[in-house]
Amino acid sequence: MGIRLTGMASGMDTEKMIKDLMKAQRQPVNRLEKSKISTEWKRDAYREMNTLLADLQKTVNDIRYSANFNKKVASSENDAIASAKVTGTPKLSSYSIEVQKLAKSEMPASMQFDIAASITSSKQQLGASFEFAIDGDTANTIKVEATDTIDSVIAKINGSGKGVEAFHIDNKLVIKSINGNNLGGDNQFDIKVQGGGDGSVLGMTAAATSNPSSTRVAGEDAVVVINGVKQTSKSNVFKYDGVEFTVKTINTGNPLTINSKTDEEAVFNSIKGFVEKYNNVIETINKKIAEPKYKGYQPLLDEEKEALGDKTAEKMDKMAKSGILIRDSYLTNALNEMRRSVSAPLTGTGVNSAFDTLSEIGIGGPPTGKAAYQENGKLYLNEEKLRNAINSNGADVVKLFTSFSSSTDTGTKYNESGIAERLYSNLSKAMSDITKQAGSGTVVNDDSYLSKKIGQFADDINSWEDRLKIIENRYYKQFAAMETAMSKAQSQGSWFAQMLGQK
């Protein structure tokens, strides 16, 4: 758009007049933009609720299968002799342990040399050249150059493949056999400087007998008898039947018992965690669908926010957002189904009628003195009653949550399904319904109802913007024509005045 010079002839602020006229023309666009913002808010609110439901479903999935309840814990009647912890899935419930022999670590053959006092750093050059043989291997010696350092000599030894390894400890060169190596077959090795060289900088001499290594002591395996079967291990820690045992003291002829049982504390914590997550979700959704709706408050456009200031605009937007999902049918249905999932009794073959509802294991409605309708389906946990149920009827408690029905009849399948199975399915349906309305936010081609509606608003706004440009240009042309006509009239008036003045 070029530069417009308006009001030259009329003296009127036509720029302002056109802007005021366009404000009236923009009202339909403003309504569309506010409707688009409201729809985006509703879509985002739905997605927030869906994220909440998905988080609950993840927790429900953890208690949906009996395998997740079958965590085991091991306990020893005497930890001073042997202790145990479960690392897998034990098949046995108890183990009789007799420790006949404890494992002993190997003590490798080794020797150490006093490094010359003039060498104060492992990176300092030695300043001497010589060769030395390890365990009489004169055909393949270690060559030390004057430019070598302790670190480089150690690297040569460790890379030689001669069955030894070297270390720099307290300004001494320590060389030991690698575990399991029996150098020379005599449990010892020697080191001898070759060819008349001077190895004193590393404390080495030409006489092998003056540098004897210690004698290697081979390690010994632990020997343990478990339930009558002998087991051996290189260390005092070993695994058997998904249990890691640590033996500490020999108890030949006096076996001890280690028991493996269901980790009741883990089961309790899983159920308690589910109850807490369930209550948090229904409380949040109940608040969302009961938010007050403030009539007359609409989303603010950018120019409106600028005119009001940040704090006022934020407060008005918050009022406009409130109640955006009030009495929403999708969320209301989801809550109803969630309550039904946790309250309907479990039926089917093998179900203990004394443990077929949550209330019978200590999870029920509000305590005496609280009105149930005010709690909106919140669950209350009696921890002592739940612990007792897990301890005395653990299998029935697990079945209440994890039962699976193969029935093809919808009603029968629902009644025979465990609470976690019902709830998982109902949450899946609720999230699917909401996703159809609002999309997931992770799909590029979102064909949800609200996303399509937002797209239609955007198209309508763009069409209106094109139309407004045409209207604005028409106004400018009309005012320009008026200015031209007034300019001509002024010119003619001046000419007549001039002619009359000449007479």
TORDREN-621375 format. One line per 8 residues: number of its first residue (from 1); their letters; for each residue x, y, z of N, C-alpha, C. Coordinates in pm, whole numbers, m for minus. Each point is the difference from the previous one (the first is absolute). Layout:
NUM	a	X/Y/Z/X/Y/Z/X/Y/Z  ... .
% end
This chain:
1	mgirltgm	86/m119/0/m86/119/0/89/123/0  m28/97/m91/79/121/m10/m36/98/110  74/112/0/m25/105/99/m126/75/m38  m90/15/98/m125/72/m26/4/135/72  m28/105/m75/m10/134/57/m146/39/m1  m61/3/119/m144/24/8/m29/132/68  m123/55/m30/m45/123/64/68/126/m49  66/m6/m115/72/117/m51/m96/113/m35 .
9	asgmdtek	m114/m34/m58/m96/103/m41/m103/27/108  m48/m108/65/m109/17/98/50/40/137  127/m32/28/53/25/134/m48/m100/102  m74/m100/m42/m51/m103/91/105/m111/21  m1/m61/121/87/m115/28/m66/m125/m56  9/m14/m131/m67/m112/m65/62/m134/37  130/m2/36/66/m124/42/m70/m57/123  m26/87/99/m67/m43/122/m144/m40/m29 .
17	mikdlmka	m65/77/m88/m138/m31/m34/m12/m138/m63  94/m31/m88/m2/m132/m67/28/m111/102  95/24/92/29/m101/103/m122/m26/87  m72/108/35/m121/m17/80/m107/m77/m76  m11/30/m130/m96/m73/m83/36/m148/m9  131/m26/m10/46/m139/m14/m20/m78/131  4/72/114/m26/m69/126/m139/m62/0  m95/75/m51/m136/m53/m9/m7/m116/m97 .
25	qrqpvnrl	75/13/m112/0/m106/m100/68/m128/52  94/16/98/77/m114/50/m75/m79/107  m113/44/43/m71/m69/106/m26/m148/m31  m44/m34/m122/m19/m143/m30/131/m79/12  113/63/m42/130/m68/10/38/m18/146  m21/102/80/31/m9/142/m78/m113/68  m128/m10/m38/m81/m109/58/56/m136/m41  42/m11/m127/59/m126/m47/130/m32/74 .
33	ekskiste	83/101/21/128/m22/68/m23/m41/145  m97/61/66/m28/m37/139/m59/m141/8  m82/m35/m98/m55/m136/m4/112/m101/m24  95/36/m84/114/m88/m28/84/m20/126  24/109/75/78/m11/124/m74/m87/101  m131/20/15/m79/m81/94/5/m147/m36  m7/m28/m130/5/m140/m46/137/m60/27  106/80/m19/135/m49/31/14/m28/149 .
41	wkrdayre	m57/86/82/4/m24/145/m71/m131/35  m113/m23/m63/m76/m122/30/78/m122/m47  60/9/m118/81/m112/m50/115/m30/96  69/105/45/114/m19/91/m45/m56/135  m118/44/47/m52/m51/127/m32/m149/m11  m59/m39/m112/m28/m142/m24/130/m80/0  101/51/m69/127/m72/m8/67/m12/137  m16/103/82/53/m5/136/m69/m111/79 .
49	mntlladl	m131/m12/m15/m73/m107/69/41/m137/m53  24/m8/m131/43/m127/m59/136/m43/54  90/97/17/132/m31/58/m16/m53/141  m92/57/75/m29/m44/136/m51/m144/1  m92/m29/m92/m56/m136/m8/106/m100/m43  88/41/m93/106/m90/m46/97/m32/113  27/97/85/88/m22/114/m62/m101/97  m131/14/22/m70/m97/86/1/m138/m64 .
57	qktvndir	m22/m6/m130/m2/m130/m67/134/m71/11  108/77/m3/133/m60/17/13/m65/137  m51/68/102/2/m56/135/m88/m124/9  m117/7/m63/m92/m114/m1/63/m120/m68  75/26/m106/63/m110/m74/100/m76/88  61/70/96/96/m65/89/m66/m99/95  m130/16/25/m70/m95/89/m102/m82/m78  16/m3/m130/m95/m69/m87/35/m148/m16 .
65	ysanfnkk	126/m35/19/45/m137/m19/52/m59/131  m34/m125/23/39/m65/125/151/m8/16  74/m6/m113/146/m10/8/60/121/70  m64/115/m15/51/121/63/m21/m1/151  m89/m88/48/m23/m13/143/89/m108/61  62/m80/m85/73/m116/50/146/28/30  29/121/43/136/31/41/29/m75/130  121/m56/6/37/m82/116/104/71/85 .
73	vassenda	6/m39/125/102/48/92/54/m121/76  131/m3/22/62/m113/70/43/42/139  m11/m94/95/41/28/137/72/m121/57  111/28/68/81/m107/59/m25/m6/150  4/m122/55/m18/m13/145/128/37/74  111/16/m74/126/42/63/87/68/m106  m8/132/m5/77/75/m100/150/m10/23  43/m35/120/142/m12/27/61/m119/m72 .
81	iasakvtg	m83/m99/m33/49/m117/m74/m20/18/m149  m119/40/m38/m30/23/m143/m119/95/m11  12/94/m92/m111/91/m29/m42/m20/m145  m116/55/m35/m51/m22/m136/m87/117/m42  m4/24/m131/m93/97/m57/m48/m52/m135  m124/31/m32/m61/m48/m124/45/88/m116  50/m62/m104/42/73/m121/m78/m45/m123  m74/m109/11/m78/m50/m112/m138/m43/45 .
89	tpklssys	m44/m115/m51/m132/m53/36/18/m140/61  13/m9/131/22/m130/64/m118/m95/m20  32/m126/m18/m104/m103/m13/m23/m69/134  103/1/85/m11/m65/130/m35/104/106  m63/m47/107/m39/91/108/97/m4/117  87/m103/6/97/m7/109/125/m75/m47  111/27/66/128/m61/m35/73/m39/128  48/m124/5/81/m47/112/146/17/m41 .
97	ievqklak	76/80/75/137/37/m39/100/m57/99  99/m73/m54/113/m47/81/129/50/m66  73/85/71/126/56/m53/114/m90/44  57/m73/m95/109/m94/33/137/63/m13  10/101/m91/131/62/m21/m20/140/m58  75/95/51/m7/136/m53/104/19/m109  m29/85/m94/92/28/m110/117/83/51  115/m25/m56/120/79/30/54/60/m129 .
105	sempasmq	35/125/7/54/67/m119/142/m47/m26  38/0/m125/137/m35/m38/95/110/46  118/m40/47/105/97/29/109/m18/m105  9/92/m96/94/m19/m110/144/18/45  92/m60/m72/143/21/25/33/143/m38  87/65/81/33/139/m30/135/37/57  54/112/m47/124/56/56/m5/150/m20  83/72/76/3/145/m14/144/49/0 .
113	fdiaasit	22/113/m67/133/57/m15/m1/144/48  108/39/71/12/137/47/55/87/m111  m80/93/m47/41/91/m107/100/100/57  97/38/m80/104/93/45/m62/129/51  60/56/107/m53/122/61/3/118/m96  88/m6/m101/9/111/m97/m123/7/m91  m75/m109/m5/m122/m2/m82/m117/39/90  m50/119/m19/m105/51/90/m138/3/m64 .
121	sskqqlga	m9/m38/m127/m129/2/m70/m6/m118/m96  m121/m54/m15/m17/m112/m93/13/44/m145  6/132/m22/13/53/m136/142/52/m29  88/m15/99/139/46/m16/81/m104/m77  86/46/m93/84/m92/m76/100/m67/93  23/m133/m26/86/m78/88/148/30/m23  39/32/m123/141/33/m30/91/m120/m4  m52/m121/m14/81/m122/m5/m61/m96/m100 .
129	sfefaidg	91/m75/m71/m46/m100/m98/43/m138/45  m91/m94/0/33/m138/37/m116/m90/m42  18/m131/12/m103/m98/m30/m15/m94/119  m123/m48/19/m18/m100/106/m96/m108/m49  24/m122/49/m80/m115/m37/m94/m37/114  m119/m45/m36/m99/m42/99/m8/m152/m1  27/m60/116/m7/m144/19/87/m74/m102  121/53/m21/98/m68/m83/m24/8/m150 .
137	dtantikv	m91/83/m44/m27/11/m144/101/93/m65  124/m51/m18/109/83/m52/m16/30/m148  m83/m77/m68/m17/21/m143/m95/117/m29  m73/40/99/m99/107/m22/m1/89/123  92/95/3/19/83/118/m75/132/m11  m10/68/114/m58/134/5/115/100/m15  m7/86/m103/106/98/m24/m38/134/62  91/52/80/m20/130/62/96/99/m64 .
145	eatdtids	m52/109/m52/80/106/m62/21/112/100  103/81/m25/30/112/89/m116/99/6  m78/7/m110/m113/94/m5/m128/m57/62  4/m125/40/m119/m62/62/m28/61/137  m125/m11/39/m44/41/134/m54/m124/71  m34/16/127/m61/m113/72/m130/m40/m68  m80/98/m41/m127/m29/m65/20/m79/m128  102/38/m81/20/m70/m127/55/m140/22 .
153	viakings	82/m19/105/51/m134/31/m116/m90/44  m88/54/84/m117/m76/43/m85/m41/m120  m16/91/m96/m78/m31/m121/65/m113/m78  134/m1/m8/71/m107/m72/m19/m134/70  9/2/133/m18/m126/75/m142/m53/m17  m97/89/16/m141/m44/m8/m38/m43/m140  69/49/m99/m31/m39/m139/87/m111/m53  84/m58/85/96/m100/m47/m60/m138/m18 .
161	gkgveafh	m113/m27/67/m60/m133/m9/78/m105/76  78/42/99/83/m96/75/m69/m51/127  m129/33/17/m74/m55/114/16/80/127  56/123/m11/14/84/118/m58/137/m29  m23/78/107/m43/138/m15/71/85/104  24/128/m35/81/86/84/m81/119/49  44/56/117/m65/116/61/106/89/62  m30/128/9/88/95/69/m68/36/131 .
169	idnklvik	54/m49/112/m62/19/131/104/52/98  m24/118/58/90/57/102/145/1/m46  24/44/m123/132/8/m63/71/m136/m4  m80/m103/m13/54/m133/m22/m64/m57/m125  77/m82/m71/m53/m71/m116/m44/m138/46  m130/m24/m3/m55/m129/44/m39/m80/m124  50/m124/m7/m33/m89/m111/m58/m128/59  m119/m36/m48/m63/m122/52/m54/m84/m115 .
177	singnnlg	m14/m129/26/m57/m88/m101/m149/29/m15  m48/m13/m120/m143/17/m24/m73/m119/58  m112/26/69/m74/m107/69/m19/m121/m90  30/m116/54/m18/m125/m75/126/m46/m69  99/89/m20/124/m39/m67/97/m63/100  55/m114/m37/99/m70/82/131/4/m77  71/113/7/118/22/m84/108/m103/29  52/m61/m106/109/m97/14/m41/m130/65 .
185	gdnqfdik	m125/m10/42/m49/m124/60/44/m20/142  70/101/61/47/m15/137/m61/103/94  m106/64/m47/m72/99/81/82/124/31  114/22/m67/81/119/18/52/47/m136  53/121/m3/69/47/m120/117/86/44  97/18/m91/114/86/31/16/105/m108  80/103/32/30/108/m94/151/23/5  63/4/m119/145/9/m5/41/99/m108 .
193	vqgggdgs	88/95/36/54/96/m98/96/m74/m90  m11/22/m134/78/m72/m100/114/86/m56  102/m69/m52/106/66/m79/82/101/76  14/m18/128/85/90/76/m57/139/18  m125/18/m27/m61/133/17/m16/36/147  m25/129/24/m17/48/137/m147/38/22  m71/m87/74/m142/26/26/m25/57/138  105/54/61/m15/48/138/m100/114/13 .
201	vlgmtaaa	m20/75/m111/m96/109/6/m140/m52/36  m25/m127/m33/m127/m65/36/20/m104/110  120/m5/59/26/m93/111/23/m142/m46  30/m21/m130/19/m135/m54/149/m32/m11  34/m131/14/139/m44/m14/6/m112/m103  122/m46/m28/19/m109/m96/m21/m135/66  m5/m6/132/m16/m127/70/m146/m26/30  m56/m99/m69/m142/m30/18/m29/m46/142 .
209	tsnpsstr	95/m69/62/m25/m55/133/m12/110/106  49/119/m34/m12/108/98/m132/75/m14  m79/m41/m101/m130/64/m23/m111/m105/m4  m13/m85/102/m102/m105/m9/m141/57/21  m94/m60/m68/m139/39/22/m57/m80/117  m110/46/50/m70/m79/101/m59/m124/m66  m47/m92/80/m60/m122/m54/m149/22/m24  m45/m36/m118/m142/14/m33/m81/m103/79 .
217	vagedavv	m111/47/58/m93/m89/72/m130/m3/m78  m35/m116/m49/m121/m12/m81/m125/23/85  m105/54/m64/m126/21/69/m76/m130/18  m100/3/87/m81/m118/27/m147/34/m17  m77/m95/m55/m143/21/m20/m78/m19/129  m111/72/9/m93/m25/110/m79/m126/m32  m32/m78/103/m80/m122/m16/m122/13/90  m116/m5/m61/m126/18/72/m96/m110/m42 .
225	vingvkqt	m76/m52/94/m103/m99/m30/m136/67/18  m78/7/m111/m132/62/5/m105/m108/m26  m85/m19/95/m105/m102/m12/58/m134/m44  117/m34/56/62/m130/m26/86/m6/m123  9/107/m78/80/0/m124/122/89/20  120/m57/m27/124/75/19/16/104/m111  38/122/41/25/109/m93/140/56/28  71/40/m106/131/62/18/m2/139/m63 .
233	sksnvfky	83/89/54/5/136/m52/139/57/19  47/81/m95/131/64/11/4/103/112  m118/50/37/m6/98/108/m102/m44/102  m14/77/107/m98/m31/103/m138/56/m31  m14/55/m119/m129/49/m48/m36/m79/m125  m118/m61/m1/m39/m78/m117/m152/2/m14  m46/m33/m120/m143/3/m28/m53/m141/m22  m122/m19/50/m67/m130/m16/m150/25/4 .
241	dgveftvk	m72/m45/m100/m146/10/m6/m50/146/17  70/94/m64/m43/139/6/29/68/132  82/m63/85/36/59/130/152/15/5  46/114/50/144/21/18/35/m26/146  84/m103/23/40/m39/134/139/55/31  21/45/121/133/40/47/32/m82/123  96/m93/m13/37/m86/113/116/65/74  m6/m12/136/96/73/83/73/m89/101 .
249	tintgnpl	m66/m106/44/58/m86/105/m30/m146/m32  97/m88/27/m21/m144/m21/m95/m53/108  m97/m77/m44/m97/m59/96/m25/m147/m33  108/m72/m29/m12/m142/m35/m77/m77/108  m99/m77/m45/m80/m81/92/m110/76/70  m11/129/m26/m104/80/66/m63/95/m101  m72/m53/m99/m55/86/m107/m100/102/53  m5/113/m68/m97/104/35/m102/11/m113 .
257	tinsktde	m111/67/29/m108/14/m98/m11/144/m47  m15/15/m130/m28/130/m61/m133/m11/m71  m92/88/31/m134/m5/m59/m17/105/m108  m80/m34/m99/m36/93/m107/m152/13/0  m49/122/14/m145/21/2/m36/128/m74  m127/17/m25/m47/120/m69/37/125/79  49/100/m71/36/126/64/m129/78/29  m55/m23/118/m129/60/36/8/153/4 .
265	eavfnsik	113/53/38/15/145/5/m7/60/m140  58/m70/m97/m5/48/m138/m143/m3/m54  m75/m106/35/m140/m9/m42/m80/113/62  22/22/130/m71/109/70/30/135/m65  128/27/m28/39/129/m59/m57/18/m140  m11/m109/m77/m57/9/m134/m148/39/7  m73/m63/91/m143/30/14/m20/140/57  79/36/99/m10/133/59/31/108/m104 .
273	gfvekynn	102/m24/m83/35/95/m105/m113/17/m100  m66/m112/m32/m115/7/m91/m112/85/59  m32/m23/127/m108/76/65/31/150/m1  123/35/30/39/141/3/m11/63/m139  45/m72/m102/m7/52/m137/m145/10/m46  m81/m99/33/m142/1/m36/m70/121/62  24/23/129/m63/114/69/43/133/m60  126/10/m35/50/124/m59/m68/30/m134 .
281	vietinkk	m20/m106/m80/m62/18/m131/m147/40/11  m75/m71/83/m142/34/8/m21/136/66  89/36/93/m11/133/62/26/110/m103  101/m20/m82/35/100/m102/m111/14/m103  m51/m113/m48/m105/6/m101/m128/58/58  m34/m38/123/m121/56/63/8/152/12  118/49/35/18/146/9/m16/64/m137  53/m66/m102/m6/57/m134/m144/9/m51 .
289	iaepkykg	m80/m104/22/m136/4/m54/m96/79/90  51/43/117/m85/79/90/48/145/9  95/38/m81/49/138/2/m113/97/m32  m7/113/68/m105/99/m31/21/61/m138  m109/25/m68/3/64/m131/m38/147/16  90/89/m35/m25/143/14/m49/57/m132  m128/25/m5/m60/53/m124/51/141/m26  17/30/m126/45/133/m38/150/12/m14 .
297	yqplldee	74/m102/47/146/5/m14/41/m81/m123  73/64/m88/47/m64/m123/151/15/m10  65/m80/m84/145/16/m19/33/141/m48  113/50/44/44/134/m40/91/m8/m121  m18/92/m93/90/13/m114/124/79/43  103/m4/m81/127/63/37/m16/148/32  m76/74/m85/m15/144/23/m80/28/128  m89/m93/35/m77/16/124/90/m23/122 .
305	kealgdkt	91/m98/m10/93/m26/110/93/118/21  46/60/m108/89/116/11/m71/116/69  m127/16/m29/m75/112/58/m27/m23/148  m10/m127/44/m36/m30/138/119/m12/94  114/m41/m53/114/m29/87/7/m149/31  120/m46/35/24/m145/14/m84/m65/109  m1/58/121/m70/m63/113/m151/m8/m24  m57/110/m48/m145/1/m25/m35/m97/m112 .
313	aekmdkma	82/1/m107/m25/m90/m114/10/m146/43  98/m31/84/16/m138/49/m121/m43/81  m48/89/85/m116/m31/83/m125/m22/m85  m19/84/m103/m118/m12/m85/7/m126/m86  120/m35/m47/15/m125/m77/m30/m121/88  43/7/127/m27/m110/92/m150/m16/23  m70/111/10/m146/m4/16/m66/m58/m126  54/38/m116/m57/m49/m126/24/m151/m17 .
321	ksgilird	115/m50/51/31/m143/m12/m82/m84/96  m37/58/112/m72/m76/104/m129/m58/m55  m23/m127/35/m124/m65/m40/m5/m45/m144  117/m6/m64/1/m34/m143/m43/m146/m22  15/m84/106/m45/m140/m9/m109/m29/102  m75/101/37/m103/m18/101/m104/m103/m45  m26/m96/90/m98/m107/m25/26/m72/m132  128/m13/m37/34/m66/m127/m44/m146/2 .
329	syltnaln	m67/m43/m104/m57/m135/m3/107/m108/m9  109/26/m73/105/m101/m15/68/m26/134  33/107/71/67/m16/128/m95/m55/106  m124/43/m5/m100/m53/95/m19/m150/m20  m9/m43/m125/m14/m143/m29/123/m77/46  118/61/m21/123/m66/42/1/m22/151  m41/101/75/m5/m11/146/m100/m107/44  m116/m2/m64/m102/m100/35/51/m142/m21 .
337	emrrsvsa	68/m21/m112/52/m133/m30/115/m38/94  81/100/37/108/m28/95/m58/m44/135  m103/68/46/m63/m36/127/m63/m139/m9  m63/m27/m113/m63/m131/m19/107/m110/m1  115/28/m61/107/m100/m9/48/m44/137  11/95/93/57/m34/132/m106/m42/102  m128/13/m35/m104/m32/98/m74/m130/m30  m5/m41/m127/m74/m122/m34/71/m123/56 .
345	pltgtgvn	m72/m94/62/62/m121/56/58/m88/m110  107/m71/35/60/m97/m91/m74/m132/11  m33/m57/m114/m67/m130/m1/85/m99/m80  m43/m125/m1/69/m101/m78/48/m116/83  44/m104/m68/46/m122/66/124/27/83  0/m50/122/118/12/86/11/130/75  m98/89/m17/5/129/71/m50/m19/142  77/49/95/m39/m6/142/m98/114/26 .
353	safdtlse	m124/m34/33/m103/102/19/31/95/116  93/m41/86/39/86/112/102/105/m43  49/m14/m124/99/95/m52/m31/33/m145  m126/36/m26/m39/27/m139/m26/149/m26  25/85/100/m12/145/m19/117/69/69  27/122/m39/108/75/61/m26/28/148  m125/22/34/m32/33/139/40/m113/95  2/m124/m50/31/m115/84/150/m15/25 .
361	igiggppt	80/76/m73/144/m3/27/48/134/56  m94/87/40/38/124/66/m1/123/m87  m62/m8/m120/m7/117/m88/m146/29/m27  m51/107/59/m143/28/m14/m31/148/m10  m124/32/32/m45/137/m7/42/82/120  m55/122/11/40/90/108/m38/m57/136  78/33/102/m30/m49/136/m126/66/55  m45/m52/112/m120/54/63/16/148/29 .
369	gkaayqen	m104/75/m32/4/144/22/25/79/m126  42/m68/m107/21/67/m127/m111/m41/m97  m51/96/m75/m104/m29/m97/64/m50/m128  m46/m116/m46/61/m62/m118/m9/90/m123  m113/70/m15/m17/80/m121/101/115/m7  50/41/117/98/108/2/139/m49/m39  22/m130/9/130/m57/m32/13/m38/m147  m113/m6/m71/1/m26/m145/74/m127/m38 .
377	gklylnee	m16/m104/82/60/m129/m35/141/m21/50  50/85/87/135/m16/53/9/m127/84  112/m71/m13/21/m123/75/76/28/129  m37/m70/107/69/13/128/65/m133/33  126/7/46/79/m121/24/17/m25/149  m42/m120/42/26/m47/136/126/m87/m9  115/58/34/127/m68/m23/11/m131/79  m46/1/123/9/m121/82/m83/m114/m60 .
385	klrnains	m122/33/m44/m86/m103/m58/59/m53/m130  58/87/m82/62/m44/m125/119/m90/28  85/39/95/117/m84/33/m44/m138/49  m104/m4/82/m50/m128/51/m52/m87/m113  m70/62/m96/m54/m75/m114/112/m57/m86  103/80/m21/115/m48/m81/70/m114/72  15/14/131/72/m100/79/m76/m132/8  m132/7/20/m78/m122/22/m64/m55/m127 .
393	ngadvvkl	m32/86/m96/m67/m43/m123/60/70/m122  133/m7/m8/70/69/m107/m45/m40/m140  m25/m128/m20/m42/m48/m133/m135/59/m39  m92/13/97/m132/56/m29/10/150/m31  91/67/70/21/144/m27/52/19/m141  97/m80/m38/56/9/m136/m107/m30/m104  m80/m102/27/m106/m39/m94/m102/113/m17  m30/73/107/m96/110/m7/44/106/m101 .
401	ftsfssst	130/18/m13/51/101/m94/29/m58/m139  43/m125/m7/59/m50/m125/m84/m104/m75  m113/m40/52/m79/m105/m68/m28/38/m146  9/m101/m85/m26/22/m143/m107/m97/m46  m98/52/m73/m110/m85/m47/13/m24/m149  m25/m124/m40/2/m35/m142/m141/m5/m60  m99/40/78/m139/m3/m46/m20/95/m118  m85/m40/m92/m33/86/m116/m121/88/29 .
409	dtgtkyne	m68/m27/110/m113/83/40/53/125/71  m40/117/m49/53/126/53/m23/15/149  m123/m26/45/m31/16/142/76/m97/87  4/m126/m42/72/m102/76/148/31/6  55/40/m115/142/32/m5/35/114/95  m88/99/6/26/115/89/m1/m44/146  m99/m78/39/m14/m42/139/111/m95/43  51/m81/m94/105/m96/33/140/58/m13 .
417	sgiaerly	10/122/m47/131/66/m14/38/70/129  130/m3/30/50/67/120/m15/151/m11  11/67/111/m19/145/5/98/71/m93  126/m43/m1/99/65/m86/m32/m21/m147  m48/m120/m35/m36/m29/m140/m117/87/m44  m101/10/85/m117/85/m34/43/146/m18  74/47/98/38/141/0/88/31/m119  91/m91/m34/89/22/m115/m82/15/m129 .
425	snlskams	m98/m88/m17/m84/5/m120/m83/128/m5  m59/37/114/m82/121/4/84/125/m25  120/4/52/89/113/m25/38/8/m147  22/m115/m62/32/m2/m143/m113/60/m82  m124/m37/32/m115/53/m72/m15/150/22  16/44/125/m13/142/31/104/81/m75  123/m47/m1/107/73/m70/m22/1/m151  m54/m111/m51/m30/m7/m144/m108/103/m37 .
433	ditkqags	m104/9/82/m108/96/m26/52/144/4  83/29/99/55/136/13/95/31/m114  77/m101/m41/93/21/m112/m75/32/m128  m114/m64/m20/m81/32/m119/m48/144/4  m20/52/120/m43/138/15/116/99/m14  112/m33/64/107/99/12/135/m41/m57  12/m124/m49/130/m44/m50/95/m28/114  121/m41/m33/98/m37/102/111/101/15 .
441	gtvvndds	17/86/m98/109/96/6/131/m55/m52  4/m131/m32/123/m62/m51/m15/m46/m145  m120/11/m55/m26/m44/m138/2/121/m92  75/m12/m111/12/112/m94/m134/29/m66  m60/m103/m57/m130/17/m67/m112/m28/99  m32/102/77/m100/m13/106/m139/26/m61  m83/m105/m3/m134/15/m59/m108/0/108  36/42/122/m99/6/108/m101/111/m29 .
449	ylskkigq	m114/m10/68/m109/96/m22/45/143/29  62/23/115/38/136/38/113/54/m88  92/m87/m41/108/46/m87/m55/42/m136  m97/m75/m50/m64/39/m126/m74/133/17  m64/16/115/m74/123/26/95/119/8  114/m19/64/101/106/7/51/34/m139  22/m102/m81/44/23/m138/m103/78/m80  m129/m29/21/m106/72/m71/m4/147/45 .
457	faddinsw	19/23/130/7/138/48/115/74/m68  116/m67/m9/117/63/m63/m29/34/m147  m66/m89/m71/m35/27/m141/m97/117/m11  m100/2/89/m98/109/m3/67/134/32  93/m2/94/70/124/36/82/51/m118  68/m92/m69/80/39/m116/m89/58/m111  m116/m61/m20/m93/53/m101/m47/139/37  m29/21/127/m44/130/47/112/103/m12 .
465	edrlkiie	121/m38/27/112/93/m11/14/49/m145  m17/m91/m96/4/41/m141/m113/97/m31  m117/m29/55/m116/85/m25/20/138/63  60/4/118/23/128/68/101/87/m74  99/m65/m62/95/78/m80/m70/70/m116  m94/m70/m60/m77/60/m112/m84/116/52  m66/m19/115/m83/106/58/85/121/36  118/m26/62/88/110/40/47/78/m122 .
473	nryykqfa	38/m71/m105/43/69/m122/m113/82/m60  m124/m50/9/m115/74/m52/m20/129/78  16/m8/133/m11/121/82/104/104/m42  123/m47/m17/106/94/m39/m30/62/m135  m52/m80/m93/m35/55/m133/m112/101/12  m98/m30/85/m112/92/16/46/133/60  83/m8/102/50/124/61/93/74/m95  75/m78/m80/88/65/m98/m82/75/m104 .
481	ametamsk	m112/m64/m44/m87/68/m97/m60/126/61  m36/m7/130/m53/117/67/104/111/6  124/m37/31/108/99/7/23/63/m137  m7/m84/m105/21/52/m135/m110/100/m36  m127/m37/31/m113/89/m31/11/130/77  40/m9/129/12/121/80/115/87/m49  106/m64/m46/112/75/m53/m40/76/m124  m80/m67/m88/m46/67/m122/m93/116/35 .
489	aqsqgswf	m90/m22/98/m94/105/39/76/120/55  105/m31/78/79/109/56/72/77/m111  47/m71/m99/70/65/m112/m96/88/m78  m122/m51/m25/m99/78/m74/m43/123/80  m15/m17/131/m38/114/85/106/109/m4  123/m41/2/110/97/m8/0/73/m133  m32/m73/m107/0/61/m134/m111/103/m11  m123/m41/53/m112/97/m5/32/123/83 .
497	aqmlgqk	59/m22/116/35/115/86/100/90/m68  90/m62/m71/101/80/m71/m63/79/m112  m93/m65/m74/m65/70/m112/m86/116/54  m73/m21/105/m83/105/55/84/116/54  117/m32/50/89/101/51/54/89/m110  15/m58/m120/50/80/m112/m104/98/m47  m129/m34/11/m105/95/m41/m12/112/100 .
% end
